[in-house]
Amino acid sequence: MATYRSWKLETAKAQLSEVVRDAERGKPQLITRRGEPVAVVISAREYALKEQSGWDVFARAPQVEEFEPVRPSGPGRALPEF
């Protein structure tokens, strides 16, 4: 889990270069307004990774030529009647 550095909105505005630099280094930056979280600044690389859909991840997975089922193909066990 990422560790966030917390910034008051006013301070983040005044020190935006530092906020961005730390985000680029892989440290998410949490921005608060009146003590409540309102935004998180992350690197463009981290954002791109988060934007990938499940299908994108699946499409890049190694392809399996043949699939051997784990379960036997028989009818299975008999279930008790209630």
N, C-alpha and C positions, 0 to 999 in steps of 0.2 A: 504494500500500500504506500502511496506517495506521501511524503511529508510536505506540507504546504507552509510557505512563509506568508504571514498575514500582513496586509497593508491597509491602513485607512485610505479611503478614496482620495482625500486631499493630498496625503503623502505620496501615494502612487502617482498622482498627476505630476507632482513636483519632481519625482525621481523616476520617471518613466523609463529612462535609459537603463537604470539598474534593475528595474522590474523585468524588462525584456531580456537583459543579459543573463539574469539568473534563470529565467524560463528557458532560454536557449541552452543552458548548461544542464537541462533536465530536471530543474527544480520548479514545480508548479507554484504559481504565485496567487494567493487568495486575496481578493479585494473586498473590503467590507464598507458598508455605509451604516452609520449609527450602530455599529457592532454586529450587524447582520451580514452574512455572506451574500454578495451580489454578482461576483464574476470570478473566473479563474483564468489566468494567463498561462498558456503552455506553449512549448515550441511548435513550430510549423510541422516538424517531423512527427512529433507525438500526436498532433491533431490529425495528420494524414493517416496514421495508424488507427486512430479511433474512428475515422470516417469509413473505414473498410467495412463492407457488409459481411455477413456470415457467408454469403455465396462467394465473395472474393477470396476469403480464406479457404473455403472448400475447393475452389477452382485451382488454387496454387498447391494443394496437397498432392503428395505423390500418388500417381495412378497405380491401381492394382490390376494386373492382367487377369488373374483368376481369383475367385473368391471361394474359399472353403467354409461352408457354414459350420458354426461351432456346435449347434444342436443336431442330434440325429434326425433324419427325415421321417422316421416312423410315426405312428399315431400318438405316441406319448403314453402316459400312465392313465389309468382309469380314475375318475373322480368319484368320491362317495356321493350317494344321493341323500338329500336331507328331507 
